[in-house]
Amino acid sequence: MLTPAEAEKLILSRIAQFPAENCVLAEAHGRVLRAEVRADRDLPPFDRVTMDGYALRSSSVETGVRTFQIGGVQAAGMRPFELDPAQDACVEIMTGAMLPIGADCVVPYEVTKREKVTYSVTVKEECVDRLLPGHAVHKRGSDYAAGDLIVPQGTKLSGREIAVAASCGCATLSVSQQPKIAVVGTGDELVEVDAIVAPHQIRRSNDYALRAALIAAGYPRVERFHLHDMRHEIEHQVWHILAEFDVVLLTGGVSKGKFDYLPEVLEALGVKKIFHGVAQKPGKPFWFGMSSRQVAVFALPGNPVSAYTCLHRYVLPALTRATGHTALAPTSIRLAEPISFQAPLAYLLPVQLVDDGRGGQSARPQPTNSSGDFAGLVSTDGFVELPSGPGDFPAGTVANLWRWV
């Protein structure tokens, strides 16, 4: 049976990248960039004043001039003034304005005394040593030169990258298409959340949970379905779903029970099985395959903890790869408390993140009562993966952490 790492490698080697499309800047947040953003001009594009005050020549201060004549007021967005040739000339200036021609520094209001009658300003002696060329000036091109790469392709766009794109004049961006995802719950025991529930029935939760997690991860085009344990219904509905959606997530019906029809139905519909079963707890019956038109099909176990864990361990990384996102490796973290288990399976152990007393965090084991104990995940932040085999894992053991979205 495959290890989790082997299963992940097989999935990532089969998953196809989604096509690119153009997206208007106002709707690009959370999308994955497919064409890099470069500076279309120097940034900043001019010598930008960073404090309200008076623009003047530092050489005048150096030669002993302390009182300057105000030649005008320049606000941000105005064309730059040209400083008068007189040594005692200055321009009152606002933050964000272009440095006046001939000036090379700015004296902030706080270190000056102004005479309103004579339209002059005196620089206080205690600040003279600071008035060097470039004081309170953000020099042109000091951040990036025209043509420099700022945002590489594969970046998931946040407000920071959106701001950069706007400043570079990118009204549209090339991004990965958002996949259309089907989440399909299976089982006769499932009823809607607002239905009257009989003693032998349970309310649907997996499809709600998986859809919510997918949307939180940046995949909003998700639809939910429910199939009863009837082969003809499963075959008919799954055929239509495979034809309409880019990614399919099925929950339940993939184990070895008499009514677990999904593996044979998927085979009959031309979905090639890549693997069935992973040496892990929870989620051992996990199934993965690809349809003839390259639709990725993830058949997750029906138990809620298993389905939710497999989504984070395999499905979300696969979607990250398919969108072209430059994904980060899982975080390494130390166990806050010891944990022991006796099984020839990798343990995907729910954990709660706690302060480690050294300015960081550690993972406190929070095992659920069973793979059906979805409520047991509420107080957890993610899970760590512990290797298979009988063993004791003392406090301080380093493991990979996957956070819930």
N, C-alpha and C positions, 0 to 999 in steps of 0.2 A: 504494500500500500504506500502511496506517496506521502512524503513529509509535506508540511505546509509550504516550505520554501520551494520544493519541487512542483507542487501544484501552482503556486504563484508564477513560477517561471514558465510553465506551460501556458497559462492564461495570457501572460504578457507577450509571449511569442506569437500567439494566434490573433490577438485583438488588433483590428484594423483602425487606422487613424481616421477620425471623422473629417469630412470635407471642410474647407474654409469658406467663409462668406463675409461680406462687408456689413458692418454694423455702425449706425450713427453713434457718435461719441456719447450722447446723453443716455444711451441704452447699453453701453459697453461694460459697465461695472460687473465684475464677477466672471466675465468671459475670459477665454485664454487667447492671448495674442499670437497671431500666426505670421505677422510681418513686423520686423523691428521698427522702433521709433527712433529716429535720429534728429538731432538739433537742426532746424531749418535756418538758424542764424545763431550768432554768438549768444550765450546766456551768462549773465544778463546782456541784453543787446546794446547797452550803453553804460557809461559810468553812472551808476545809480546812487543817489544820495540816501543814506540810511538813518539820518536823524534830522529833525526840524532844527533850523538854526541859520547860519550865515556862511555862504560859500565865498572863499577868498584865496589869495595866494599865500602859501606857507612861507615863501621867501620874504614876504613883507613882514610877517611876524618875526622871522629870524633877524631881520635888520632893525628891529626895534619898534615897528609900528604897532600901536595898541588900539587906537581909535580909528574906525573905518566908516566911510560914508555909504549909506544904503542906496544902491542905484535902482532898486525895484524889487518886486516880489514874484517869485517863480513857483507855481504849484506843479504837482505831478500832472503829466499829460500836456504841459505847455512846451512849446519849442524853447530850446535853451537860450538864455540871455548870453551876451558876450560881455565879459567883464571889462569895465573901463580901464584904460592903460594906467591910470593913476595908482600909485602904490597903496593908497588907503581905500581902494574901491572894494565893495562887497555886494552881494546879492542875497536878500532874504530868501531862504529856500525851504521847501517842504519835503518830507520823507517820500521817496519814490520818484522824485523829480530827476531829470537829467542834469548832470553837473554842468554849470555854466561854462562856456568856452573861456579859457584863460585861468579858471580856478582849479585848484588841485586838492583842496581840503575843505572840511565843514566844521565850523565852531558851533556846538549845540547851544540853544538858548540858555541853558542852566548856568553856563560859565561866562555870561556876558551881562553888561549893564547898558540899557538902551536910553538914549536921549530923544524923546519924541519931538521936541521943538526943532532940533538941528538934523533930524533924520540920520543920526549917527549911533554907532554901537561901540562899546569899549570891551575889549577882551580882558578877562581877569588874569592877573599875573600867574596864579597858581596852575593854570592849565596850559601855559605857553609851551612847555616842553613836550606836550602831547601833539601839538599841531604840526605834524609831519605830513609830507605828501601822501595822499590816500586816506587821511583820517576821515572816518565816517563816510567812506565811499566804497561801494561794491563795484569793483573794476569790471569793465566790459570783458566778456569771455572768460572770466575767472572760474566759472562753474563748468561750462562746456563750450568748446569752439564749434562753429558751424560744421555740420557733418558728423560730429561725434555720436557714437551709439549711446543712448540713454536707457531705453527699455528693450531688452532682448526678446525675441520671439520665445514662446513657451511660458511667458509670465502670466499669472492670473491677475487680472486688472483690479486694483483697489483704487481708492480715492487718490493715492499718491501718483500712480501711473496715469490716471485720468487727467490730473492736473498737468503733468508733463506733456501729454498728448495735446491738450488744449493749448498750452503755451507754444507748442511747435506747429500749430495750425492744422492738426489732424481732425478734420470734421467727421471723417469715417475711419474705421480701423478694420483690418482684416483679422477675423477671429474664427475659432472653431465653431462649427454648427453645434447647436445644443441637441443632443440625441433625444429621440422620442422613446420613452421607456415604459414598458408594461410591467406592472407588479401583479402577479396572479396568485391568489390564495386558493388552496384546494382542500376539500374535505366536507363530508356531509354533516359533520359535527358543528360546523361554523354557521353562525347567524349574525345578522347586522346588529350594530351596537344598540339600536333603538327598538329591536324586536323583543317580543316576550321570549325568554330563554327557558327551555325545559331543563330538568336535572341532568340529562345526558348530553347537553349541548354547551358550547362555549361561544363567547362573542368574538368576532373577527378583530384581531389586533395586529397581526403581522403585516398585512398590506398597508394599514395606516402607519405603522411604525417605519416601515421601509420607505414609503413615499415621503414621510416627513424628513427622514434622514437624507434622502436623495436631494430633496429641495434645499435643505440646509447646506448641503455640500456644493450647491450651485447648479443643480440639474432640475429645472422647474417643470419640464414637459413629461410629467408622470401621470399615468392613468392606472386605476385599480380595477381588478376583475376577480370574480369568484367562480370556481368550478366545483361541481359535485363529483363524487366518486363514481362516475359513469363513463366508461371508456368512449362511447360515441360522442358524448358531450365534450369531453376533454379533447378528443381528436378534432372535432369540428371547430371548436373555439380557438385552440392553439394554432390550427392552420391559418385562420384569419389573423391572429395576433402576430404570427411570424411574418406574414405578408405586409403588415402595416407598421411595425415598430422596428427600431434600430437595435434595441437591447431588451431582452426578456428575462425577468426574474420570476421564478416559480417557487412557491413554498409548500412543502408537504408532498407526499406521494412519491418520494424518491428512494424510500428504503426497501425492505424486502417483504412487506406485507402483501396480503392477497389482493388488496385494492390499490396498491401503489402502481398505477398504470403508466406513470409519466415516462420512465426510461424506454419502454417498448413503444409508446406512442410517438415520442420524439424520434426514435429510430425510423419508425414507419413514415414519418413526415420528412425524412431526409436530413435530419439534424445529426451530424457526425459526433459521436461521443469522443471527447478527448480524454476524460477520466471519470471514474465514479468511485468515490471513497477517498478520504484523506485521513491519515493517522493522527487524529486530533480529537480533543475533548473540550468543548462540545463541537458538533458539526461533522461527525464522521461520515454520514451518507452523502455529503456534498457532491454534486454532479455538475460537469461543465461540458458544453459542446458548441459547435458552430453550424449554422444552417447553410444551405447551398448559396444563399445570397449574403453570406458573411454576417448574419445576425448572431451576436453572442448570446448564448442561453445559459443562465445560471439557475440550476435547480437546487434550491436551498432546503435544508431540513425544515420540517414543520414546527418543531419546538421553537418558541419565540427567542430564547437566548441564543440558540444555535443559529437561527436565521439572521438575527441582528449582528452577531459576531462575525459570521461569514461575509455579510455585507461589507463590514469595515475592513476585514482582513484581505478580501479578494476583489469584490465588486468595485469599491471606490478606487483602489489603486489601478484597476483595469480601465475605468473611466478616465482617470487622470492621464494614463498613457494614451488613450484614444483621442483625447482633446489636444494632445501635444504639450501638456503642461509639464514643466520641468519640476518633477516631484522631489520632495525632500525625503531622505531615508527616515525610517522610524527613529524615534527618540530613545536613547538608552537611559535607563533609570534603575535605581537600586531598590530592592525590597526593604520595606520598613520593618517587616516582621517575618519570621520563618514560616515556611509552608512545606508540607509533605504530601505526596500523592503516590499511589502505587498503581500504575497503569502503563502499558507499552504504547502510550499515545502522547503527543505534545499536548500541553495544557494551556488553553487560552483562558487565562485567569482574570476575572474582573478585579479591578483595583480602584482604590480611592487615593487621590494625590494628597499628601500631607506635607507640612513644613518639616524639613529634616534638621532644623536647628542650626544650619550652616549657610543660610541664605538661599537654599535650593529646595527641591522637593524629592520625596521618595514615595514609593507605591505601597500602600497598605492592602494586603489581600482581602478581598470581599467576595469569597465564593458564594454562588447562589445555591439554594437548596437543591435545585435540579435545573435541567435545561428548559423547563417550562416556567421557571420562576422569573418572569419578566419584571415583576415588582422589585426583585432583588437588585436590579441594575440601576434603580433610581438614584441611589446614593453613591454610585461609582462614576469615574471620569473616563474610563477606558479599560483596556485589558493588556496584560503582558503575556508573552509567549515563552513558556518554559519547555525545555526539550524533553523528549520521551524517555521512558525508562524509570524503573523504581528509583526513587531518590529523595533526599532531603535538601531543601534549598534554604540556607540560613539567611538571616537578615543581612543585608549588604550585597546579596547576589545581584549581579547586573543582568538585566533583561531588556528586550525591545518592547517599547510601549506604543500601542495604537490608541489614540484618543477617539472617543465618540464625537461625532459632529453635532 
